Amino acid sequence: MLMEYITYNMKILVISNMYPSDEYKMYGTFVKKTTQAMEQNNELKKIVMTKKKNKIAKLLSYFIFYLKIINFYLLKDYDLVYIHYPSHVSFIFNKLLKLKSQRLIINVHGTDIVAEKGIELAMRKYTERIMKKAEKVVVPSMFFKDYIVKNYNLGESKIYIYPSGGVNSLIFKQPAEIKGKQEIYSYISRIDNGKGWDTYVKAISYIKMSYPKDFKRLTFKIIGSGSKSNVMMKLLEELSLLDDVIIIDSQPQEYLAKIIHESKFVVFPSELKESLGLVGLESLACGTPLISTGSGGISSYLVDEYNGFRFTVGDEIHLANKIISASKLTKENYSKMVESSILTSKDYLDINVDEYLIKTIMEC
């Protein structure tokens, strides 16, 4: 990897209100990936927040977070400040820049720029100001580059695409021994609003009623947990599917890779404007095609009938029919889709995208 031979020792201040902890290891992992890529060649100071259990702890954490930002920004000197999720610090940073000029790179991740409610929407005008002051704006996908150009009046030349640290190529890769895959269709995502788990469950119910013979030869899995887990279980019970769907709690990446390898398709029915949809890319890297909405950043890499199938957001019947079509692919056509999946993922592997991030920083 070329990045290993780059020596450019910059002092960089990294700021983020999301970062993993021992208790919440998956919270803000993409921020950690980006930070690790920069640490190989630069001297970093991190001002970050980890997830808190209650509102009081969260408020206290934000108070300390802002005090640290003011202190280190004004009293220390850095070659560059790299900010993740600018909406939560844009107000204060617009003030600080009046006191002390500084080269900035802003890294947006999706919800901070497309939100229709909450603090992200309230802070939008400040976020737009700080993005215009930044030397570069980093986005996770082409979808968000186009969105920012259209909605934030930024020129394309200052926007760079860096897919959230990329796919872990040591874990998510084509298996050494390729075996014939069973008819397993796996939903891998959080069980939260907008993730499409309900559309997937209803699609399974539709298949059971409308394609009973096909239903018997298919296996359905749900891997994940979240705020709507209990609601999901009730829906499965109402639709008499408790004995027909394998439920697995959230798992570490190594186990997820195993599940993806065993699956014929990964179902990713998100209704949200996903920043990238990393689980989709992880699936493709393993040689497992997708059945997905292509919402948000997913549209950057999912091509219908090339590396998977696309269906209409929230349409369980359309999803059910796509699953049936996928199950009836010839061996030759499925093999082509597997090859296309692996080929698509190469541009998103960590060993390739990290080099691009370093070059982006060096040019700043």
VOGU-3710 file (C-alpha; in Angstrom, 3 decimals, decimal comma):
1> mlmeyitynm> 0,000/0,000/0,000  1,456/3,330/-1,094  0,204/4,986/2,079  2,859/3,123/4,079  5,606/5,042/2,258  4,112/8,504/2,688  5,823/10,565/5,389  4,108/13,868/6,026  4,038/14,720/9,720  1,198/17,166/10,279
11> kilvisnmyp> -0,285/18,190/13,615  -4,005/17,522/13,265  -6,844/18,231/15,692  -9,671/15,707/15,179  -13,121/16,589/16,520  -16,130/14,269/16,651  -19,200/13,827/18,846  -19,223/10,121/17,987  -16,472/7,636/18,853  -16,401/3,983/19,981
21> sdeykmygtf> -15,874/2,954/23,600  -15,385/-0,384/25,350  -19,101/-0,430/26,144  -20,328/0,753/22,727  -17,760/-0,643/20,330  -19,780/-0,043/17,142  -20,705/3,587/17,917  -18,886/5,808/15,430  -16,589/3,079/14,108  -16,282/4,934/10,793
31> vkkttqameq> -14,826/7,936/12,649  -12,282/5,662/14,316  -11,352/4,140/10,947  -10,705/7,582/9,479  -8,642/8,574/12,507  -6,538/5,413/12,327  -5,810/6,085/8,654  -4,510/9,575/9,511  -2,502/8,439/12,539  -0,104/6,435/10,393
41> nnelkkivmt> 1,540/9,576/9,055  0,581/12,425/11,352  0,482/13,607/14,960  -3,126/13,647/16,122  -4,984/15,154/19,039  -8,511/13,767/19,414  -11,405/15,578/21,063  -14,207/13,036/20,874  -17,381/11,934/22,645  -18,499/8,403/23,390
51> kkknkiakll> -22,095/7,235/23,789  -23,791/7,954/27,120  -26,647/6,084/28,793  -28,759/9,024/29,997  -29,496/12,662/29,180  -27,666/14,131/32,165  -24,465/12,263/31,323  -24,878/13,293/27,692  -25,315/16,983/28,556  -22,283/16,923/30,844
61> syfifylkii> -20,274/15,185/28,156  -21,197/17,873/25,603  -20,252/20,624/28,071  -16,784/19,119/28,558  -16,541/18,470/24,813  -17,118/22,144/23,966  -14,732/23,380/26,684  -11,977/21,157/25,281  -12,611/22,421/21,753  -12,285/26,071/22,871
71> nfyllkdydl> -9,190/25,360/24,936  -7,218/23,301/22,430  -8,245/25,363/19,417  -7,310/28,733/20,898  -4,285/27,744/22,979  -2,608/25,173/20,744  -1,352/25,337/17,174  -2,271/22,783/14,526  -1,614/22,416/10,833  -5,165/21,233/10,271
81> vyihypshvs> -8,486/20,728/12,061  -10,547/17,732/10,900  -14,209/17,886/11,991  -16,721/15,025/11,838  -20,463/15,733/12,092  -20,136/19,547/11,771  -23,764/20,259/12,740  -22,971/19,732/16,428  -19,985/22,109/16,486  -20,666/24,481/13,588
91> fifnkllklk> -22,140/27,256/15,752  -19,162/27,428/18,096  -16,607/26,956/15,326  -17,953/29,826/13,271  -17,253/31,999/16,329  -13,787/30,535/16,934  -12,713/31,119/13,333  -13,232/34,845/13,870  -10,692/34,734/16,691  -8,173/32,479/15,001
101> sqrliinvhg> -8,006/31,371/11,372  -7,371/27,696/10,709  -7,325/25,261/7,805  -10,329/22,964/8,041  -11,506/19,684/6,578  -15,161/18,935/7,231  -16,340/15,310/7,096  -20,108/14,895/6,814  -21,746/11,503/7,242  -25,326/11,889/6,049
111> tdivaekgie> -27,818/12,647/8,814  -25,967/15,842/9,690  -26,800/17,396/6,318  -30,095/15,795/5,208  -32,016/15,905/8,507  -35,545/17,276/8,398  -35,783/17,812/12,155  -33,684/18,035/15,320  -30,428/19,855/16,000  -29,043/19,085/12,539
121> lamrkyteri> -31,874/21,058/10,914  -31,624/23,867/13,477  -27,892/24,187/12,861  -28,102/23,913/9,077  -27,221/27,547/8,306  -24,146/27,317/10,561  -23,155/23,999/8,991  -23,390/25,571/5,545  -21,205/28,498/6,630  -18,466/26,309/8,054
131> mkkaekvvvp> -18,469/24,052/4,988  -17,934/27,099/2,798  -15,010/28,175/5,004  -13,410/24,708/4,886  -10,680/23,919/2,370  -12,225/20,524/1,703  -15,478/18,742/2,467  -15,366/14,955/2,710  -18,530/12,944/1,965  -19,191/9,178/2,130
141> smffkdyivk> -20,664/8,700/-1,345  -21,432/10,263/-4,723  -25,071/10,595/-3,622  -24,060/13,042/-0,896  -21,631/14,904/-3,117  -24,476/15,611/-5,517  -26,762/16,500/-2,604  -24,336/19,054/-1,156  -23,629/20,673/-4,529  -27,366/21,076/-5,086
151> nynlgeskiy> -28,509/22,045/-1,578  -25,502/23,790/-0,013  -24,205/25,734/-3,001  -20,711/24,280/-2,813  -18,469/23,780/-5,811  -17,677/20,217/-6,816  -13,925/20,854/-6,738  -13,774/21,119/-2,926  -15,839/17,980/-2,257  -14,036/14,638/-1,888
161> iypsggvnsl> -15,526/11,170/-1,567  -14,164/8,929/1,194  -16,428/5,936/2,002  -16,339/6,011/5,808  -13,098/4,109/6,271  -13,978/1,551/3,647  -14,615/-2,181/3,969  -12,370/-4,153/6,328  -10,590/-6,287/3,727  -9,170/-8,652/6,358
171> ifkqpaeikg> -12,661/-9,712/7,449  -15,026/-9,123/4,548  -13,554/-11,022/1,628  -14,349/-13,867/-0,690  -14,002/-17,172/1,206  -10,945/-19,284/0,426  -13,192/-22,236/-0,372  -16,250/-21,422/-2,471  -19,164/-23,744/-1,793  -22,612/-23,888/-3,293
181> kqeiysyisr> -24,801/-21,497/-1,315  -28,078/-22,450/0,285  -31,229/-20,429/-0,323  -30,612/-18,148/2,650  -31,828/-14,537/2,604  -30,402/-12,475/5,469  -31,459/-9,076/6,765  -28,401/-7,532/8,448  -29,031/-4,140/10,031  -30,373/-2,433/13,132
191> idngkgwdty> -34,011/-2,947/14,104  -34,910/0,741/14,113  -37,331/3,067/12,367  -36,599/3,490/8,677  -34,345/0,441/8,329  -37,033/-1,526/6,487  -37,135/-4,578/8,753  -40,977/-4,401/8,719  -41,016/-4,417/4,908  -38,806/-7,512/4,968
201> vkaisyikms> -41,048/-9,302/7,503  -44,175/-8,489/5,484  -42,439/-9,695/2,302  -41,727/-13,040/3,989  -45,412/-13,278/4,946  -46,438/-12,526/1,353  -44,123/-15,242/0,031  -45,566/-17,718/2,529  -49,106/-17,011/1,323  -48,496/-16,486/-2,399
211> ypkdfkrltf> -45,573/-18,829/-3,099  -46,013/-21,707/-0,614  -43,826/-24,164/-2,563  -40,990/-21,644/-2,899  -41,396/-20,646/0,745  -40,581/-24,171/1,911  -37,179/-24,161/0,199  -36,136/-20,682/1,375  -34,495/-19,731/4,689  -34,958/-16,273/6,173
221> kiigsgsksn> -32,722/-14,667/8,783  -32,760/-11,398/10,700  -29,470/-10,346/12,267  -29,554/-7,236/14,410  -31,122/-5,484/17,376  -32,465/-2,053/18,161  -35,222/0,111/19,577  -37,923/-1,744/17,630  -36,874/-5,317/18,419  -39,966/-5,944/20,567
231> vmmklleels> -42,232/-4,448/17,911  -40,641/-6,719/15,326  -41,235/-9,799/17,453  -44,904/-8,851/17,844  -45,240/-8,445/14,069  -43,645/-11,843/13,490  -46,134/-13,331/15,959  -49,110/-11,601/14,335  -48,070/-12,933/10,918  -47,416/-16,451/12,306
241> llddviiids> -43,746/-16,292/11,306  -41,997/-16,953/14,622  -41,102/-20,485/13,538  -40,163/-19,429/10,004  -37,537/-16,757/10,621  -34,177/-17,224/12,351  -33,514/-14,298/14,717  -29,926/-13,506/15,695  -28,840/-10,595/17,908  -26,212/-8,066/16,781
251> qpqeylakii> -22,882/-9,775/16,171  -19,195/-8,806/15,790  -17,853/-8,344/12,275  -16,137/-11,738/12,119  -19,433/-13,544/12,716  -21,307/-11,268/10,315  -18,828/-12,203/7,594  -19,613/-15,868/8,220  -23,357/-15,218/7,927  -22,838/-13,256/4,713
261> heskfvvfps> -20,757/-16,082/3,233  -23,544/-18,567/3,991  -26,252/-16,338/2,501  -27,248/-16,369/-1,137  -28,384/-12,730/-0,869  -28,254/-10,061/1,818  -31,480/-8,053/2,075  -30,939/-4,358/2,816  -34,378/-2,678/2,684  -33,476/0,689/4,206
271> elkeslglvg> -35,869/3,584/3,648  -33,361/6,165/4,887  -30,939/8,324/2,946  -28,075/6,077/3,982  -24,720/7,843/4,009  -23,144/4,796/2,374  -24,709/1,606/3,654  -21,498/-0,136/4,651  -23,184/-3,486/5,288  -24,117/-3,561/1,614
281> leslacgtpl> -20,502/-3,108/0,558  -19,342/-5,692/3,104  -21,776/-8,121/1,531  -20,506/-7,425/-1,988  -16,895/-7,824/-0,822  -17,793/-11,318/0,405  -19,242/-12,169/-2,986  -22,853/-12,048/-1,799  -25,178/-9,921/-3,959  -27,780/-7,530/-2,506
291> istgsggiss> -31,508/-7,097/-2,609  -31,992/-3,468/-1,625  -33,865/-0,221/-2,142  -30,741/1,581/-3,302  -31,706/4,454/-1,002  -29,205/7,261/-0,432  -25,567/6,219/-0,708  -26,514/2,643/-1,597  -27,369/3,953/-5,063  -23,646/4,695/-5,545
301> ylvdeyngfr> -22,806/1,010/-5,852  -25,957/-1,092/-6,320  -26,801/-1,767/-9,965  -30,023/-3,649/-10,622  -29,487/-7,161/-12,068  -25,698/-6,608/-12,072  -24,651/-7,017/-8,435  -28,105/-7,485/-6,968  -31,743/-6,470/-7,265  -33,443/-3,163/-6,470
311> ftvgdeihla> -36,989/-2,789/-5,207  -39,255/0,140/-4,346  -38,898/1,602/-0,846  -41,515/0,201/1,552  -43,064/-2,136/-1,040  -43,155/-5,613/0,505  -44,755/-7,212/-2,561  -42,041/-5,847/-4,842  -39,406/-7,130/-2,392  -41,086/-10,541/-2,200
321> nkiisasklt> -41,084/-10,847/-5,983  -37,407/-9,855/-6,137  -36,576/-12,575/-3,588  -38,436/-15,134/-5,702  -36,605/-13,946/-8,840  -33,286/-14,191/-6,995  -34,071/-17,731/-5,866  -34,681/-18,818/-9,458  -31,498/-17,456/-10,993  -29,550/-19,962/-13,039
331> kenyskmves> -26,192/-21,041/-11,644  -24,453/-19,185/-14,476  -26,317/-15,909/-13,916  -25,797/-16,071/-10,163  -22,058/-16,665/-10,656  -21,894/-13,557/-12,862  -23,667/-11,552/-10,154  -21,172/-12,805/-7,553  -18,241/-11,754/-9,749  -19,820/-8,336/-10,314
341> siltskdyld> -20,317/-7,911/-6,561  -16,653/-8,551/-5,809  -15,550/-6,255/-8,623  -17,777/-3,431/-7,349  -16,415/-3,696/-3,817  -12,757/-3,257/-4,790  -13,038/0,528/-4,990  -14,328/0,584/-1,408  -11,776/-1,641/0,347  -9,886/0,011/3,206
351> invdeylikt> -6,505/-0,738/1,598  -7,555/1,406/-1,363  -9,510/4,268/0,209  -7,042/5,010/3,049  -4,423/6,052/0,518  -6,889/8,485/-1,013  -7,642/10,073/2,376  -3,947/10,663/3,071  -3,500/12,279/-0,330  -6,509/14,514/0,358
361> imec> -4,977/15,688/3,646  -1,536/16,215/2,133  -2,985/18,456/-0,565  -4,687/20,654/2,024
//
